[in-house]
Amino acid sequence: MQYFNLKLYILSIITGIATGAVATLFRWLIAESYHLRKYLFSEDRSFWFSILAPVFIWIVFMGVNYMKSRIPYVSGSGIPQSMAAIIGRYKFIRPFRLLGAKFAAGLASIGLGLTLGKEGPSMQMGSVCGTIVGENFKTTPVEKKHLIASGAGAGLAAAFTTPLAPVFFIIENMQGWGAIKIMIPTLLASLCSGYFAGIIFTNSHLHSVIIQEPTYDTSYKIIILFAFAVFIFIVGRIYCFSILRIKTAMRSFRLPRWTKILIVSVITSVMGFIFIDITAGGEKELIFQVHNNQSSFWYVFLIMVLIILTTSIGYGINFSGGLILPTLVLGGISGKVFAMILTDMDIIPVEVIPFFMYIGLALMFTCVFSSPITGLIIAIEITGKYELLVPMIVTVTMAVLFIRHFHSRPLMRSLYMDMISEKFEKGLFYRTSFEVCSNSFYIGKSYSSVKLPHDIEIINVMRYDSKSNGGTYEVGPRTVLKTGDVINVKMAAVGYEQLYFIMSAYCNELGN
C-alpha cells in the first residue's frame, strides 16, 4: 500500500469520527426542536402568543440573515458549496468559524420550521471537518480534496444513518463515475459517521412496516409501475421548476430583505399551527402517512402540494437547509397519492399503499437528482425493504429513460450553476491540484511536452520523496512524470468545471 493511500485512509477515519460527532449532535437537536415548535404552535396558547410566535421566528431568521451576510458559504443547502470546495472553486476559509455558523444557522432555520432537510448542512459541516483535518495534518492539496469529499459523504451518512449511499452520492453528483480512489476514503468516513448516528437514531419506524405487493401477473404490474414512474416524473419536474422559479423570484422581488424574511416567517408559523408535521423537512408526516390509511385523498394531495411550495419558499429565502429529505418525503407522499387513485379505481387494495410509498422514495430521488444508484441504495437503507429492490430497479430505469428523453437537468446541478454564476468573470483564475495516477496520460512524459487547452496553465509539479526536505520537491518541466506526482495548475473561472474534469482525465484521477 502506498504511503499516500495509508495516510489518506487514516485521515478519512478521523474525518468520519469528527463529522459523526458534529452531525449527530446537529441531528439530535433538530429532532428535539420538535418540542419547541409544539410549544410555539400549540392551540392552547392565547391569541397574543400566536401573534408573537411569527415575530420570534422573524427575529431569529434576521439573526441567521445577518450571520450569512458576514460569513461566506453559510447560506444555502451546503451540498453545492461542498461540490465547489472539492474541485477547488471555493475554499473554506476560517473553517472553525464556518463550522459553528453553519451549525447554528441550520439549527435555527430547520428547527423553527422551514421545510428543509438536515442533510445539506450536515454534508457541508462534514466537508469543513475534512478541511480542518487536512489543514492540521499537513496534507497535500490532493489529499485535502479527498478529505473534503469523504467528509461530505460522512455528513450524509450521519443525517440518515445510511453508510453506503453517500459513497455513490459523491460519485454520481460530485466526482463522476469511475472515481475509484475516492470510494474507500468516503466509505471509511461514512461508516464511522454512520456508527455515531446509529447509536442514537434508527430507521425502525420505516423498517417495521409490512409490505404487500400487488398480486398481478408481471405484464400488468409493469404497466402499473410505468404509470407510477410517469406520475412521479411529472411531480418531480414540477418540484424542480418550483424551487428554481421561486428562488429566482425571491431574489428579484423589489422588497427589503427584512420584509421577505417576515413573509417567510408568517408562512412558517401558519404551517406550524396547521401542519406541524410538514415542518423541518416533513419526516414526521411521512412516517405518519406510512402507518395511517385513514387520511382522505384530498388531504394527502394537499400535503404533497404544500411540501412542494414550502420547500421552494424555504430554499428560496437562501437559508441553511437541504433538499434531499424533502425530496424523499415528497416521493413517499406522492406514492401514496398515486396508490390512493388506484384504490379508488379498485385496482389495488389499501394494504398495498406502502409498496408505492417506499418505491416512491427511490423514484423521486432519481427524477430530481438524476442519481439512480444513490436513489436505490438510500431508499433500501432507510426502509430496510430489500425485497423491493427489483420493482425499484424497474421504476428507476424507466425514470432514467424519461430523464434522458426529455433532457432533464439534475436539480443539484442547476442549483450549483446558479450559485457560481457570479464567479464567471473574465480574467479570473483558480488554483487547484491533481495527482498523476497509474495509467495516466502523463506517465512517461514531461508536462512541458503535453499540449493543454489555453485556459489551463501548469504552475509546477511536486514529487514525494521521504528523503527530501519536507518530503516533497519540485521537478522540472522536462522531467518524466510518474505515478504519485502532484500537478499544480491555474485554470480560468469561465468553464472551470469542464477544465477541471479534462485535467482530471489527463491525470486519470477517476481511475486509480
C-alpha positions as CSV (number, residue, x, y, z in Angstrom):
1,M,0.0,0.0,0.0
2,Q,1.3,3.4,-0.9
3,Y,2.1,5.8,1.9
4,F,-0.4,8.3,0.3
5,N,-3.2,5.8,0.5
6,L,-2.5,4.7,4.0
7,K,-2.3,8.2,5.3
8,L,-5.5,9.2,3.4
9,Y,-7.4,6.3,4.9
10,I,-6.4,7.1,8.4
11,L,-7.3,10.7,8.0
12,S,-10.6,9.7,6.4
13,I,-11.4,7.8,9.6
14,I,-10.6,10.8,11.7
15,T,-12.8,13.0,9.4
16,G,-15.6,10.5,9.7
17,I,-15.4,10.5,13.5
18,A,-15.3,14.3,13.7
19,T,-18.2,14.6,11.3
20,G,-20.2,11.9,13.1
21,A,-19.9,13.7,16.4
22,V,-20.9,17.1,14.9
23,A,-23.6,15.9,12.5
24,T,-25.2,13.5,15.0
25,L,-25.4,16.3,17.6
26,F,-26.9,18.5,14.9
27,R,-29.5,15.8,14.0
28,W,-30.4,15.2,17.7
29,L,-31.0,18.9,18.3
30,I,-33.1,19.1,15.1
31,A,-35.2,16.2,16.4
32,E,-35.6,17.8,19.8
33,S,-36.6,21.1,18.2
34,Y,-40.0,19.5,17.5
35,H,-40.9,20.2,21.2
36,L,-40.1,23.8,20.7
37,R,-42.3,24.0,17.6
38,K,-45.1,22.3,19.5
39,Y,-44.8,24.9,22.3
40,L,-44.7,27.8,19.8
41,F,-47.6,26.5,17.7
42,S,-49.8,25.0,20.4
43,E,-53.6,25.6,20.1
44,D,-53.8,26.1,23.8
45,R,-51.9,29.4,23.6
46,S,-53.5,32.8,23.7
47,F,-54.2,34.9,20.7
48,W,-51.3,37.3,21.6
49,F,-48.9,34.4,21.9
50,S,-49.9,33.3,18.5
51,I,-49.1,36.7,17.2
52,L,-45.7,36.7,19.0
53,A,-44.7,33.4,17.5
54,P,-44.0,34.6,14.0
55,V,-42.3,37.7,15.5
56,F,-40.0,35.5,17.4
57,I,-39.3,33.4,14.3
58,W,-38.7,36.6,12.3
59,I,-36.1,37.9,14.9
60,V,-34.2,34.6,14.8
61,F,-34.3,34.5,11.0
62,M,-33.0,38.0,10.9
63,G,-30.1,36.8,13.0
64,V,-29.5,34.0,10.5
65,N,-29.6,36.5,7.7
66,Y,-27.0,38.7,9.5
67,M,-24.8,35.6,10.0
68,K,-24.9,34.6,6.4
69,S,-24.1,38.1,5.3
70,R,-20.9,38.1,7.4
71,I,-19.7,34.6,6.9
72,P,-19.3,33.2,3.4
73,Y,-20.9,30.0,2.4
74,V,-23.3,29.7,5.4
75,S,-26.4,30.1,3.3
76,G,-27.9,27.5,1.0
77,S,-28.1,23.7,1.1
78,G,-24.5,23.0,1.7
79,I,-24.2,20.4,-1.0
80,P,-23.4,22.8,-3.9
81,Q,-20.9,24.5,-1.6
82,S,-19.2,21.2,-0.8
83,M,-19.1,20.4,-4.5
84,A,-17.4,23.7,-5.2
85,A,-14.9,23.1,-2.4
86,I,-14.0,19.6,-3.7
87,I,-13.0,20.8,-7.1
88,G,-11.3,23.9,-5.9
89,R,-13.7,26.7,-6.9
90,Y,-14.4,27.6,-3.3
91,K,-12.1,27.5,-0.3
92,F,-13.4,27.2,3.2
93,I,-11.5,29.9,5.0
94,R,-11.6,30.1,8.8
95,P,-13.2,26.6,8.9
96,F,-13.9,26.5,12.6
97,R,-15.9,29.8,12.4
98,L,-17.7,28.4,9.3
99,L,-18.5,25.1,11.1
100,G,-20.1,26.9,14.1
101,A,-22.0,29.3,11.9
102,K,-23.4,26.6,9.6
103,F,-24.4,24.5,12.7
104,A,-26.2,27.5,14.3
105,A,-27.8,28.7,11.0
106,G,-29.0,25.2,10.1
107,L,-30.4,24.5,13.5
108,A,-32.3,27.8,13.6
109,S,-33.6,27.5,10.0
110,I,-34.8,23.9,10.2
111,G,-35.6,23.8,13.9
112,L,-38.1,26.7,13.7
113,G,-40.0,25.0,10.9
114,L,-38.6,25.6,7.4
115,T,-39.4,22.6,5.2
116,L,-35.7,21.8,4.6
117,G,-33.5,18.8,5.3
118,K,-30.8,18.3,7.9
119,E,-28.5,16.5,5.4
120,G,-27.4,19.6,3.5
121,P,-25.9,21.4,6.5
122,S,-24.5,18.0,7.7
123,M,-22.7,17.5,4.4
124,Q,-21.2,20.9,4.4
125,M,-20.1,20.6,8.1
126,G,-18.5,17.3,7.1
127,S,-16.7,19.0,4.3
128,V,-15.5,21.6,6.7
129,C,-14.3,18.9,9.1
130,G,-12.4,17.4,6.2
131,T,-10.8,20.8,5.6
132,I,-9.8,21.1,9.2
133,V,-8.3,17.6,9.3
134,G,-6.4,18.3,6.1
135,E,-5.0,21.6,7.3
136,N,-3.9,20.2,10.7
137,F,-2.2,17.1,9.4
138,K,-0.1,18.8,6.7
139,T,-1.8,17.1,3.8
140,T,-1.2,17.7,0.1
141,P,-3.9,19.6,-1.9
142,V,-5.0,16.3,-3.4
143,E,-5.3,14.6,-0.1
144,K,-7.3,17.6,1.2
145,K,-9.7,17.3,-1.8
146,H,-10.4,13.7,-1.0
147,L,-10.9,14.5,2.7
148,I,-13.5,17.2,1.8
149,A,-15.3,14.7,-0.3
150,S,-15.2,11.9,2.3
151,G,-16.4,14.5,5.0
152,A,-19.4,15.4,2.8
153,G,-20.3,11.7,2.5
154,A,-19.9,11.2,6.3
155,G,-22.3,14.1,6.8
156,L,-24.9,12.4,4.6
157,A,-24.4,9.1,6.5
158,A,-25.0,10.8,9.8
159,A,-28.1,12.5,8.6
160,F,-29.9,9.3,7.5
161,T,-27.9,6.5,9.2
162,T,-27.0,5.3,5.7
163,P,-23.3,4.4,5.5
164,L,-23.3,3.1,1.9
165,A,-25.5,5.6,-0.1
166,P,-23.0,8.5,0.5
167,V,-20.3,6.7,-1.5
168,F,-22.5,6.7,-4.6
169,F,-23.8,10.1,-4.0
170,I,-20.3,11.5,-4.0
171,I,-19.5,9.7,-7.2
172,E,-22.8,10.4,-9.1
173,N,-23.0,14.1,-8.0
174,M,-19.6,15.3,-7.3
175,Q,-16.7,13.2,-8.7
176,G,-18.1,11.2,-11.7
177,W,-18.3,7.5,-12.3
178,G,-15.0,5.7,-12.2
179,A,-13.7,7.7,-9.2
180,I,-12.4,4.5,-7.6
181,K,-9.8,6.2,-5.4
182,I,-12.4,8.3,-3.5
183,M,-14.6,5.3,-2.8
184,I,-12.6,3.8,0.1
185,P,-12.0,7.1,2.0
186,T,-15.6,8.1,1.6
187,L,-16.8,4.6,2.8
188,L,-14.4,4.7,5.8
189,A,-15.6,8.1,6.8
190,S,-19.3,7.2,6.2
191,L,-19.0,4.0,8.3
192,C,-17.5,5.9,11.2
193,S,-20.1,8.7,11.0
194,G,-23.0,6.4,10.4
195,Y,-21.9,4.4,13.5
196,F,-22.2,7.6,15.6
197,A,-25.7,8.3,14.3
198,G,-26.7,4.7,14.7
199,I,-26.0,4.9,18.5
200,I,-28.9,7.4,18.9
201,F,-31.0,7.1,15.7
202,T,-32.5,4.2,13.8
203,N,-35.0,3.9,10.9
204,S,-37.2,1.5,12.8
205,H,-40.4,3.5,12.1
206,L,-40.0,2.7,8.4
207,H,-38.4,-0.8,8.9
208,S,-41.4,-2.1,10.9
209,V,-44.0,-1.6,8.1
210,I,-45.2,-4.8,6.5
211,I,-45.1,-4.5,2.7
212,Q,-47.7,-6.2,0.5
213,E,-47.1,-6.2,-3.2
214,P,-49.8,-6.1,-5.9
215,T,-50.8,-9.7,-6.8
216,Y,-51.0,-9.3,-10.6
217,D,-49.1,-11.0,-13.4
218,T,-45.9,-9.5,-14.5
219,S,-47.1,-7.6,-17.6
220,Y,-50.0,-5.9,-15.7
221,K,-47.6,-5.0,-12.8
222,I,-45.2,-3.4,-15.3
223,I,-48.0,-1.3,-16.8
224,I,-48.9,-0.1,-13.3
225,L,-45.2,0.7,-12.5
226,F,-44.8,2.5,-15.8
227,A,-47.8,4.7,-15.0
228,F,-46.3,5.3,-11.5
229,A,-42.9,6.3,-13.0
230,V,-44.7,8.8,-15.3
231,F,-46.6,10.3,-12.4
232,I,-43.5,10.7,-10.1
233,F,-41.5,12.1,-13.0
234,I,-44.1,14.8,-13.6
235,V,-44.4,15.7,-9.9
236,G,-40.6,15.7,-9.7
237,R,-40.2,18.2,-12.6
238,I,-42.9,20.4,-11.1
239,Y,-41.0,20.3,-7.8
240,C,-37.7,21.3,-9.5
241,F,-39.4,24.0,-11.5
242,S,-41.0,25.4,-8.4
243,I,-37.7,25.5,-6.4
244,L,-35.8,27.2,-9.2
245,R,-38.5,29.7,-10.1
246,I,-39.3,30.7,-6.5
247,K,-35.6,31.1,-5.8
248,T,-35.3,33.4,-8.8
249,A,-38.5,35.3,-7.8
250,M,-37.3,35.8,-4.2
251,R,-34.1,37.3,-5.5
252,S,-35.8,39.6,-8.0
253,F,-38.6,40.9,-5.8
254,R,-38.1,44.6,-5.0
255,L,-38.7,44.3,-1.4
256,P,-36.4,44.9,1.6
257,R,-34.7,41.8,2.8
258,W,-36.4,42.1,6.2
259,T,-39.8,42.1,4.5
260,K,-39.1,38.9,2.6
261,I,-38.0,37.2,5.8
262,L,-41.1,38.4,7.6
263,I,-43.3,36.9,4.9
264,V,-41.4,33.6,5.2
265,S,-41.7,33.7,9.0
266,V,-45.5,34.2,8.8
267,I,-45.8,31.3,6.3
268,T,-43.7,29.1,8.5
269,S,-45.9,30.0,11.5
270,V,-49.1,29.2,9.7
271,M,-47.7,25.8,8.6
272,G,-46.6,25.2,12.2
273,F,-50.1,25.9,13.5
274,I,-51.9,23.8,10.9
275,F,-49.5,21.2,9.5
276,I,-46.7,21.0,12.1
277,D,-45.5,17.5,10.9
278,I,-44.6,19.0,7.5
279,T,-42.1,21.4,9.2
280,A,-38.4,20.6,9.5
281,G,-38.3,18.5,6.3
282,G,-41.6,16.6,6.7
283,E,-40.1,13.4,8.1
284,K,-42.8,13.0,10.7
285,E,-45.6,13.4,8.1
286,L,-44.0,10.7,6.0
287,I,-43.9,8.3,9.0
288,F,-47.4,9.1,9.9
289,Q,-48.7,8.5,6.4
290,V,-46.9,5.2,6.1
291,H,-48.6,3.9,9.2
292,N,-52.0,5.5,8.6
293,N,-54.6,4.7,5.9
294,Q,-57.4,6.9,7.3
295,S,-56.4,10.1,5.6
296,S,-58.6,11.3,2.7
297,F,-57.2,11.5,-0.8
298,W,-57.6,15.3,-0.9
299,Y,-55.8,15.7,2.4
300,V,-52.8,13.7,1.1
301,F,-52.8,15.6,-2.2
302,L,-52.8,18.8,-0.2
303,I,-49.8,17.6,1.8
304,M,-48.0,16.9,-1.5
305,V,-48.7,20.4,-2.8
306,L,-47.7,22.0,0.4
307,I,-44.3,20.1,0.5
308,I,-43.5,21.5,-2.9
309,L,-44.5,25.0,-2.1
310,T,-43.0,25.3,1.4
311,T,-39.7,23.6,0.4
312,S,-39.5,26.1,-2.5
313,I,-40.1,29.0,-0.3
314,G,-37.7,27.8,2.4
315,Y,-34.9,27.3,-0.1
316,G,-35.8,30.5,-2.0
317,I,-35.0,32.6,1.1
318,N,-31.5,31.2,0.9
319,F,-31.2,30.0,4.5
320,S,-29.4,26.8,5.6
321,G,-31.1,23.6,4.8
322,G,-31.0,20.7,2.4
323,L,-33.3,19.3,-0.3
324,I,-32.7,15.5,0.0
325,L,-35.1,14.9,2.9
326,P,-38.0,17.0,1.5
327,T,-37.4,15.1,-1.9
328,L,-37.6,11.7,-0.2
329,V,-40.7,12.8,1.8
330,L,-42.3,14.1,-1.4
331,G,-41.6,10.8,-3.1
332,G,-43.3,8.9,-0.3
333,I,-46.3,11.2,-0.2
334,S,-46.6,11.3,-4.0
335,G,-46.5,7.5,-4.0
336,K,-49.5,7.5,-1.6
337,V,-51.4,9.9,-3.8
338,F,-50.9,7.6,-6.8
339,A,-51.8,4.5,-4.8
340,M,-55.0,6.1,-3.5
341,I,-56.0,6.8,-7.0
342,L,-55.6,3.1,-7.8
343,T,-57.5,2.1,-4.7
344,D,-60.4,4.4,-5.6
345,M,-60.5,2.6,-9.0
346,D,-60.5,-0.8,-7.3
347,I,-57.2,-1.7,-9.0
348,I,-55.3,-2.4,-5.7
349,P,-56.3,-2.9,-2.1
350,V,-55.5,-0.4,0.6
351,E,-52.8,-2.7,2.1
352,V,-50.6,-2.2,-1.0
353,I,-50.2,1.6,-0.4
354,P,-46.9,1.4,1.5
355,F,-45.5,-0.5,-1.5
356,F,-45.8,2.5,-3.7
357,M,-44.7,4.9,-0.9
358,Y,-41.4,3.1,-0.5
359,I,-40.7,2.8,-4.2
360,G,-41.6,6.5,-4.5
361,L,-38.6,7.3,-2.3
362,A,-36.1,5.9,-4.8
363,L,-38.1,7.1,-7.8
364,M,-38.4,10.7,-6.7
365,F,-34.7,10.9,-5.7
366,T,-33.8,9.7,-9.2
367,C,-36.2,12.0,-11.0
368,V,-35.0,15.1,-9.1
369,F,-31.2,14.5,-8.8
370,S,-30.6,12.1,-11.7
371,S,-28.8,9.7,-9.3
372,P,-30.4,6.3,-9.8
373,I,-27.9,4.2,-7.9
374,T,-27.9,6.6,-4.9
375,G,-31.7,6.7,-5.0
376,L,-31.9,2.9,-4.9
377,I,-29.4,2.4,-2.1
378,I,-30.6,5.3,0.1
379,A,-34.2,4.0,-0.2
380,I,-33.2,0.5,0.7
381,E,-31.1,1.6,3.7
382,I,-33.8,3.9,5.1
383,T,-36.6,1.4,4.7
384,G,-34.8,-1.9,5.1
385,K,-37.0,-3.4,2.5
386,Y,-34.5,-5.3,0.3
387,E,-37.4,-7.3,-1.2
388,L,-38.4,-4.1,-3.0
389,L,-35.1,-3.9,-4.9
390,V,-36.5,-5.4,-8.2
391,P,-39.6,-3.1,-8.5
392,M,-37.4,-0.2,-7.5
393,I,-34.9,-1.0,-10.3
394,V,-37.7,-1.3,-12.8
395,T,-39.2,2.1,-12.0
396,V,-35.9,3.8,-11.6
397,T,-34.8,2.5,-15.0
398,M,-38.0,4.0,-16.5
399,A,-37.3,7.3,-14.8
400,V,-33.8,7.4,-16.2
401,L,-35.2,6.9,-19.7
402,F,-37.6,9.8,-19.2
403,I,-34.7,12.0,-17.9
404,R,-32.6,11.2,-21.0
405,H,-35.5,11.6,-23.4
406,F,-36.6,15.0,-22.0
407,H,-33.0,16.2,-21.3
408,S,-34.0,16.9,-17.7
409,R,-31.3,18.7,-15.8
410,P,-30.5,17.4,-12.3
411,L,-31.7,19.9,-9.6
412,M,-28.4,19.9,-7.8
413,R,-26.6,20.8,-11.0
414,S,-29.0,23.7,-11.6
415,L,-28.5,25.0,-8.1
416,Y,-24.8,24.6,-8.4
417,M,-24.6,26.6,-11.6
418,D,-26.9,29.3,-10.1
419,M,-24.6,29.5,-7.1
420,I,-21.4,30.0,-9.0
421,S,-23.0,32.3,-11.7
422,E,-21.3,35.4,-10.2
423,K,-18.0,33.6,-10.4
424,F,-17.9,33.7,-14.2
425,E,-15.5,36.6,-14.5
426,K,-13.2,37.1,-17.4
427,G,-9.6,37.1,-16.4
428,L,-10.3,35.3,-13.0
429,F,-8.3,32.1,-12.4
430,Y,-8.4,29.4,-9.7
431,R,-5.6,27.2,-8.5
432,T,-6.0,23.5,-7.8
433,S,-4.1,20.3,-7.8
434,F,-4.2,16.9,-9.5
435,E,-2.4,13.6,-8.7
436,V,-0.9,11.6,-11.5
437,C,-2.4,8.2,-11.1
438,S,-1.5,4.8,-12.7
439,N,-2.3,4.7,-16.5
440,S,-2.3,8.5,-16.6
441,F,-1.7,10.2,-19.9
442,Y,1.3,11.9,-18.2
443,I,3.1,8.7,-17.3
444,G,6.4,8.6,-19.2
445,K,6.0,12.2,-20.4
446,S,7.2,15.6,-19.3
447,Y,4.5,18.1,-18.6
448,S,6.1,20.6,-20.9
449,S,5.5,18.2,-23.8
450,V,1.7,17.9,-23.3
451,K,-0.4,20.4,-25.0
452,L,-3.4,21.6,-22.9
453,P,-6.3,24.0,-23.5
454,H,-5.1,27.6,-23.3
455,D,-7.2,28.2,-20.2
456,I,-5.1,25.6,-18.2
457,E,-1.6,26.6,-17.0
458,I,0.7,24.3,-15.1
459,I,2.4,26.1,-12.3
460,N,4.7,23.3,-11.1
461,V,4.8,19.6,-10.4
462,M,5.7,18.3,-6.9
463,R,7.1,14.8,-6.2
464,Y,7.0,13.0,-2.9
465,D,10.3,11.8,-1.5
466,S,10.8,10.9,2.1
467,K,14.5,11.7,1.9
468,S,13.9,15.2,0.6
469,N,13.4,18.3,2.8
470,G,9.7,18.4,3.8
471,G,9.0,15.1,1.9
472,T,8.4,16.8,-1.5
473,Y,10.4,18.6,-4.1
474,E,9.7,20.3,-7.4
475,V,10.5,18.6,-10.7
476,G,11.5,20.4,-13.8
477,P,9.3,20.9,-16.9
478,R,11.3,18.3,-18.9
479,T,11.3,15.7,-16.1
480,V,9.5,12.5,-17.0
481,L,6.4,12.2,-14.7
482,K,5.5,9.1,-12.7
483,T,2.7,7.9,-10.5
484,G,2.1,10.0,-7.4
485,D,3.4,13.3,-8.8
486,V,1.1,16.2,-8.0
487,I,0.4,18.8,-10.7
488,N,-0.5,22.3,-9.5
489,V,-2.4,24.2,-12.1
490,K,-4.1,27.5,-12.7
491,M,-7.5,27.4,-14.6
492,A,-9.9,30.0,-15.9
493,A,-13.0,30.6,-13.9
494,V,-15.1,30.6,-17.1
495,G,-15.7,27.0,-17.9
496,Y,-13.8,25.9,-14.8
497,E,-15.8,22.7,-14.2
498,Q,-15.2,21.5,-17.8
499,L,-11.5,22.3,-17.5
500,Y,-11.3,20.5,-14.1
501,F,-12.6,17.2,-15.5
502,I,-10.4,17.5,-18.6
503,M,-7.3,17.8,-16.4
504,S,-8.6,15.1,-14.1
505,A,-9.0,12.8,-17.1
506,Y,-5.4,13.6,-18.2
507,C,-4.2,12.5,-14.8
508,N,-6.5,9.5,-14.6
509,E,-7.7,10.7,-11.2
510,L,-11.0,8.9,-11.9
511,G,-9.1,5.7,-12.2
512,N,-6.8,4.6,-9.6
